[in-house]
Amino acid sequence: MRFLFAVMLLAGGAVSAADRPNILWLTCEDNNVNWIGCYGNPHADTPNIDALAAQGVQYMHCYANAPVCAPSRSTWITGVHALSMGTHPMRSRYPIPHDQIKYYPDLLKQAGYYVGNAKKTDYNIGGRKDGEAWDTNKLDWKTLKQQQPFFMVVNNTKSHESKAFGDVEHTTHSPNDVRLAKYHPDVPDIRKNYAHYHDQIKKMDADIGKALAELEASGMAENTIVIHNSDHGGVLPRSKRFLFNSGTHCPLIIRFPEKYKHLSPAESGTQVDDLVSFIDMTKTWLNICGAETPTYLQGKVFLGPDKETRDYHVSFRARMDERCDNVRAIRDRKFLYIRNYMPYAPWGQHLNYLWNMRATQAWENQYREGKTDPITGRFFGTKPMEELYDTSVDPDNVYNLIDDPRYQADVKRLSDALDVWQQENYDSALMPETELLQRAEQHGQTIYELVRDPALYDLKRYQELSALALKQQPANRPIFYCALGEADAALRYWGMVGLFLLQDDADIDLKLVREFLDDESHHVRAMAAWIVYRSGDRSAAQKCWNQLLANDSYASLKVLNMIDWIGDGIDPYREAIKACRYDHGGYVARMQKYFGVSDSKP
């Protein structure tokens, strides 16, 4: 099936251009299902999207693999998980082997399609210009009519997070007509920010309507499948960038013209309960267009006669701009299981960009003034090792069931499935970002290639040791001490993390830990210093961190995050922070600005 159209064309044109669907993919940014009327919010003003759902099929369980744009779009353009390629950290631009992995528009062009993208790319991939794969970055209906079959992406920016910034005082939408998430305190500025973003969603919806009207006027609607979805969830605080429903549960609506109804999973106007993961889109679009679907694609086909079933969806969170984190989530239609590899990092880390939003500022003020409750204040605390939510009754994911004995079978089932997924998809983030980058550069490989070589990236052992670290069982101390003797820096790192997480509950061999304050791995040094700091020897820890910063360590961003997480102020580090010139994509400078020392930068 996957080669049928292309093969028949080569054999003599038995399949004409008119027999293959045009695709109009109307993407938008940063909104989850809660902002769209047809998904149940009575206050949403989205008549055009709602009408499209009535004319097509509406997916009720579609989820992004990454809760932020660049890794999400990295996954889309390749059909390979960003986490599997090393392109998961926000705005990292690490290279992939382009001789092995093609962008999906390359494959569509080989199948005879004219491909366009108007015009956001943001693929987070180095080694190739983002726009190189496309025939055009403009929407021109006359050209599209001449170039059928076409695959045209039109990305709308009016619902982007930045549109939720600014003045929230003069909204068309009433702040009284909003549906607050349970985790948000009910205060005026948060309500106003909801209303402000509803105004932006309405503008986005109007643009969707305009594009659909233009398609109709072009006379090509009867040959064109229309797809609408957001690029991930959002956009009020604790949505975008997080693996809860709010950050990953996305609208997906597909309208099929009569001649392509056979590709649809249901009758028009139907709400479809199939589980769809963003990783599936690339393979599905290629399949229904008759293009090649290479074996490296990691998704499943969810439309047409080659439809495959999906039991689980996996999503991931890594560094978000200047803030370090490492989280995985796996879900089915009912349960969401989250594993926090850095539980000591709070959910609500101050992110310069997010704090431009009035709602974020108001929420933090409520917390600092002691006006939040256990649900609305939890965001500003550290994370548990694991979380489990019954999304069927708790769509806001505020009631963690991880310790409830009634759900232990589900916890084990989902955790085991996540372990398998990590192995099958080569999870590249079980060592710190810049440690991984150092290793790839030392061996002259891309991260994609490195993590597929067990001699260079021992994923199974990293999984086993990190799992023991997160269990926080004192009996595992000897295992962590042994790990400190390993030649592999990632194993030493997880050994040190295991000891760090045990420090409050068990005696730690501090003499041994001190030996690693000058470890070859800067990330091992940084974690060892944190253990020493918490033991009471602040001067030794501060000396280690200051040396790392002053010498432009590749772990500088992590150290700056640690200093902020500890919360004891920056005075002992001020000069070293000023001196640090390790760039990390400009994010060290952001932390310097946050700490108030950026004026010393040249």
KAZIKA-V65538 format. One line per field, one symbol per residue. burial: + if it has 24 or more other C-alpha atoms within 12 Angstrom, else -. Layout:
BEGIN
burial->???
END
This chain:
BEGIN
burial->-++-++----------++-++++++++++++++++++++---+++++++++++++++++++++++++++++++++++++++++++++++++++++++---+++++++++++++++++++++++++----++-++++--+++--++-+++++++++++++++++++--+--+-+++--++++-+++++-+++++++++++++++++++++-++--+----++++++++++++++++++++++++++++++++++++++--++-++++-+--++-+++++++++++++++++++++-+++++++++--+--++++++++++++++++++++++++++++++++++++++++++-+++-++++++++-++----+---+++++--+++++++++---++++++++-------++--++-+++-+++-++++++++++++++++----++++++++---+++++++++++++++++-+-++-+++-+++--++++++++++++++++----+++--++-++-+++++++++++++++++----+++++++++++-++++++++++++++----+--+++++++++++++-++++++-++-+-----
END
